[in-house]
Amino acid sequence: MRITTRSIAAGLAALAVLTAGATAASATTETDAMAARVQQLAAYATAPCVTGGPTAADSAAATRLNSVLTGALKGYMTPYRVSCARAVINAVQARGLDERAAVIAITTTIVESTIENISEQVDHTSLGLFQQLDSWGTATQRLNPAWATNAFLDVMEDFYPNGSWRTATIGDVCQRVQRSAFPERYQPQAADAQRIVDELSSPAATTVSVYGALSDGRLTYSTINSQTGDRTKTLVSSDNLGFTPKALATLNFNTVLATSPAGVLYRVDVITNNNSLQFGTPVALGSGWTHDMLTYDGHGHLYGIAGSTLMSYVVSRPKPASTQIGQRAVIGTGFTMRTIAATGDDWLIGISTTGVLRSYHIAPDYTWSGTTLADRWSSFDQIVSPGYGLYYGQTRDGALYRYHDHNPFDFDGSDIQGFGTDPVDTSGWTQTLLSAQPFGA
C-alpha cells in the first residue's frame, strides 16, 4: 500500500518524473508519469505469480492486449504480467466476487506495481502486486497473489458494505483501500483494467456445478468447464426425495434447498457427489413455502417468487435450521417470470413469461431496479448462473446453451457473449429444475 512518496536513491531519472512532476515548470501528465513508472519498476526483483511461470496462452494474451491497451501498459504487457493478472482474477473469482471486483483489483495493480509481484522493498516495507506494507502481513503472504488479492478485497468490502463498491467510481475504490499519495492515477487505468479482465476471463476458467431435479424426484449433479463449455460430469441419484420438487436452490457444494408441491421447504444434505450422488433424508424446515422458484446469491440472500411477488430471506448458516432462514421481506409484485437465477450479491437475472431476459438489483432497503437485457429468449425454460457473468439456458428439447456477460451489473446486454455454435449439450438436459452452485459458496 502506498501512503508516502517513494524513497529510492537519488539519481533515478524515472523517479524524478514521478515525485517532481507536480511542481516542475513543464507539468508531466499522468500518462507520462505512469509510463515512466513502468520503466522504473521494471528494474526491481520479482517473484513468480503462478506455478510453472507464464504459459503459451499468456504469451498470446500479451500480444493481443498490447494491440488494444491505451494507458500506462500500452506495449508493455508481457507474458509475466499476464500471468500475474490471471492470478489476481482467479483469486477474485474463487472468492465469489464478480468481474467489477477484478477490474478494481487489476486497476490497483497497474498503478501500484505495473502488475508485477515486486519482491524487494522499494517504498518503505511495501511488497507485491498491491505494494502492501508489512502491517498487512508477512513477506510470504504479501508475495502470494491469492493472499494479497484477498487482503485487498477484505478492506474493499469493509469500506463498501452491501456491495456498494459495484456502483462507486473505480478510482475512488482503489484510493480508499490504498490511501495513495497519488489518488488521481487510478481512474485513468480503469479502462485498460477492464480490457485485461475481459481478455483473461472470457469466460473464466473454473468448474461450474449444477444440481438438478428429475420428474420422479431424483437429483442430478453436473459439472461444466466454464472456459470450454464441456460438461465433465453427470451423476444421477438412485434415491429420490420422496416428492417432485417445485423449486430448487443450491446453497453450497453439499447443501440444496427444495420445496414440495405441498409448500414444505426441505434441506437436502449431499453426502457425496464425487463418483456417485448420494444425499441424506430431506430435513423439513417449515411450511408455507409456495414459491414457484427459488435462487440463492451466495452471499446470504435467498430469493423466491410466489405468483408474481418477489421475496427475499436471509440465510445465516451453511446448513440452516428453520430458524436460520428468516427476515422475510417483500421486494415487490409484477415479477411475471418463468425462471430466475442469482448472478451476484443481491443481483438477479431471469426470463419473463414474454420471453425477454431481465436483470434486477435489490438495494439494502429492499427497493429494486431492473431492465431488459435482450429479447427473444423464449426458447429457454430455465436459466442458471454460478455468478461471474456466466449464464446457462436450458431449452425445452433438453439443450443447454452458455453465455458470458462481461459486466453483469451494468444493466446493459450488449456485452453478453453467446456461444450458440458451441453449446454445452444439444440434448440430454431433461431435469425439471436446475440450480447452479454460487462461486465461492
Disulfide bonds with the S-S distance in Angstrom:
Cys49-Cys84 2.03
